[in-house]
Each structure stands twice: as structure tokens, then as C-alpha cells.
């Protein structure tokens, strides 16, 4: 009788341990597949490098001659110039909208709230600049 209880105990222990081992491996496999799915952001390519790759690809795939390659480069240059102008104009318009918003907010504030609003805007601007540089935002130390 004691031998069968000991055998049953070891059988249950073996089942428990094998379940734990399978669970650990399953968890590791799951977390690994999740971490692979969340890739690091890709490095932004140099625009000149992208332009050269596009021209090379077009030249090979479409069999462009030298004159066509030169014209294609000119087309890409003109397009880039037009996009730059478009973005400049868009930025000017966006800045005007932003300034109008700020003026409207200031108009609704009481005089005692204006310095608090300006401090908030300054802090948010510092956080934005730090974020653009890739650094952590300024933390308050209590």
C-alpha cells in the first residue's frame, strides 16, 4: 500500500513538473514572438540616397538611356522643390492657426491665470524640444 502511494505521489509530481516546464517554454515562445513583432523604428534614410536608389531602379527596370536618366533626376529635383514650398506654406498657415488659438485662450483667462498659462506653455515647449532631440522630458523634482 505504501509503495502505491509513493508511486502515485511521484506520478503526480512528474505531471506537475512537466506542466511547469511546458508552461515556461510556452511563455518564452509567446513573449519572444511578441517582441519580434514590435520592431524598432527603422532608421530614416537620407533623401539623396533614396533619390539615387529610385533613379537606379528606374534606369535598370525601364532601361532608361543617359538623357532620360538626366531628365528623371530633374523631375525628382523639381518635385522636391515643390514639396518644400508646399511644406513651408503649410507651416506658415499652421503657425497662424496656432497663434490664433493661443490668443483666444489668453482672451478667456483672468489676469491672474495668464502667468500660469505662460508657464504651462513654456514647460510644454521644453518637453517638445526634448522629445525632438530624443532625450527624456524635464522631470519635476519634489
Secondary structure, DSSP 8 states (H G I E B T S, - for coil): -HHHHHHHHHHHHHHHHHHHHHHHHHHHHHHHHHHHHS--------HHHHHHHHHHHHHHHHT--HHHHHHHHHHHHHHHHHHHHHHHHHHHHHHHHHHHHHHHHHHHS-HHHHHHHHHHHHHHHHHHHHHHHT--------
